[in-house]
Amino acid sequence: MTEKEKAGIVRRLHRISGQIAGIEKMVGDGAPEEEILIQINAVKQASHRVGQLLLQSRVNECIHAVAEGKAADEAMEEYQKAMEFYSRM
């Protein structure tokens, strides 16, 4: 993962953390359930996007590894592992 990718993911995770804190406050303040569910869905989508970015980074690493001479089957195995983890989300 490049430093730029890492910084982007960390920014997104901080944003998600802020959203979760906001949801906690909404619950504590007695906000309507519909509004809370909307925010929960936003967190879910944001975390899904982080997963997509991580998977994209992994794919790029596998492609570069093959370009640098790593065995394609080994790189594919690493990609498949990443895909398995992602699909569990």
C-alpha positions in Angstrom: 0.0 0.0 0.0 1.4 3.4 -0.9 1.6 6.2 1.6 -1.0 8.1 -0.3 -3.4 5.2 -0.2 -2.7 4.7 3.5 -3.3 8.4 4.2 -6.6 8.3 2.3 -7.8 5.2 4.2 -6.8 6.7 7.6 -8.8 9.9 6.7 -11.8 7.8 5.9 -11.5 5.8 9.1 -11.3 9.0 11.1 -14.5 10.2 9.4 -16.2 6.9 10.2 -15.1 7.2 13.8 -16.7 10.7 13.9 -19.9 9.3 12.4 -20.1 6.6 15.0 -19.6 9.1 17.8 -22.5 11.1 16.2 -24.7 8.0 16.2 -23.9 7.4 19.9 -24.9 11.0 20.7 -28.1 10.6 18.6 -29.0 7.5 20.6 -28.3 9.2 23.9 -30.4 12.2 22.9 -33.3 10.0 21.9 -33.2 10.8 18.1 -35.8 9.1 16.0 -34.8 5.6 15.0 -35.2 6.4 11.3 -32.5 9.1 11.6 -30.2 6.8 13.5 -30.7 4.0 10.9 -29.8 6.5 8.1 -26.6 7.3 9.9 -25.8 3.6 10.5 -26.3 3.0 6.8 -23.9 5.8 6.0 -21.3 4.2 8.3 -21.9 0.8 6.6 -21.4 2.3 3.2 -18.3 4.2 4.3 -16.7 1.1 5.8 -17.6 -0.9 2.6 -15.7 1.8 0.6 -12.7 1.4 2.8 -12.8 -2.3 2.1 -12.9 -1.6 -1.7 -9.9 0.7 -1.4 -8.0 -2.0 0.5 -8.9 -4.6 -2.1 -7.9 -2.3 -4.9 -4.5 -1.7 -3.2 -4.0 -5.5 -2.9 -4.8 -6.0 -6.5 -2.3 -3.4 -7.5 0.3 -5.0 -5.3 -0.3 -8.4 -7.0 -0.1 -6.8 -10.5 3.2 -5.1 -9.7 4.5 -8.3 -8.2 3.8 -10.2 -11.4 5.3 -7.4 -13.4 8.5 -7.7 -11.3 8.8 -11.4 -11.9 6.8 -13.0 -9.1 4.9 -16.2 -10.1 1.5 -15.4 -11.4 -0.1 -18.3 -9.5 1.3 -17.0 -6.2 0.1 -13.5 -6.8 -3.4 -14.9 -7.8 -3.5 -16.9 -4.5 -2.8 -13.7 -2.6 -5.5 -11.9 -4.5 -8.0 -14.7 -3.8 -7.3 -14.5 -0.1 -7.9 -10.8 -0.1 -11.1 -11.3 -2.1 -12.3 -13.9 0.4 -11.9 -11.5 3.3 -13.6 -8.7 1.4 -16.6 -10.9 0.4 -17.2 -11.6 4.1 -18.0 -7.9 4.7 
